[in-house]
Amino acid sequence: LTACPQARKEFTDLPEYIEARLLTKTINGKPRQILTSMTDVMRFPPADIVDLYDNRWEIELGFREMKQSLLDRQFTLRSNQPELIKQELWGILLAYNLIRYQMVLMAKSVDGIHPNQLSFHGASMHIIYELTMLPFCSPGNIPKYVMNITKSAKQFVLPARRERRYPRELKCSKNGYPLKKRKTVHLK
């Protein structure tokens, strides 16, 4: 692929040519194409790349879970200083990964269940509630509380996820203003 002049002007260290690889996989009778910069066929087999691309939706759902469940749908972080924002982001990531780790343990207690098949919102609320109750129990009962968290996994199992039916596309503008026309840049 040839880098366009506008991109080279904005990014001075951009190479003139970018090597890419086009992969095709048939899903539900329709050919789907993935363009990737991972060109080494031996190191990155096509089937592995396509499988990773199939799982990209789980990553997007993870970000949504963090925003909606852990941040209570807030659009902004509470901190106002860069260092505190960084600290808050690390705290959110740490809390998310600790909850996800507990969900992995919960999923292992139920046969045939993957951690992504558990409701993040329900399980995280349950885990947080149980952990906030730990200071009120005697130290000898803490293992029982932790085991109860793990045993409660069945109540958070979600039904099988439907396949995505709608491809990503721009929706019509609901206001009266016309859409801005953009010049299409073709890569050679």
C-alpha angles and dihedrals in degrees: 000000000000118000111234120241092246091056092046090050092052095041108037096187093053111122120240092240129034117203113221139169127221117215125191127199128173112230118181090345094306122107112236122195129208123192113206138174090216096102102164103103094193095050096039110033113201094240091055093051092048091049090051090050089052089056094050089094090063089057091052089049089052091057090048091050091053093049098044104034106028098034097037091235092297113159095209136041119246096236122090102190124074095237092049091047089053090049092049092050091050089049092052092048091048093049091047093051093046091051091046090050090053088048089054089055089047092050091051089059091061118062116241096007123128117207090244089062091067121088106254094201095049095041094045092050090050093047093048092047093049092047092050089054093055095087089061096055128076117261091247091061096052094092089053091053091049091049090050089056090053094044093053093068095106093067091059099051111125125214116258111289116249119237115258108262101182120068119221110271141146115270123220117270112254094206126079096249118105119246115259111252115229126200111244115235113208120205116218 
